[in-house]
Amino acid sequence: MMFETTQEVLARVPFSSPTMYRLIKREQFPRPIKIGRRSYWRPEEVDAALEAFANARR
């Protein structure tokens, strides 16, 4: 299983880092997996969140 770093996720999403963490706090974006001090995301969870945002805008 591959994980994406914070920078890789931010390159894919249409919002900034502070907005991403605000959405995580509101439970509208997946929480990262912490390994040591670093944060990683599962790509399929990020894809699902982006799809949910797209569907909500329709």
Number of C-alpha atoms within 10 A of each C-alpha: 4 8 15 16 16 15 11 13 19 14 11 11 14 10 10 11 13 9 11 20 16 13 14 14 12 10 10 14 19 18 18 19 14 10 8 6 5 10 15 18 19 17 16 11 14 19 14 13 16 16 12 13 13 10 9 8 7 5
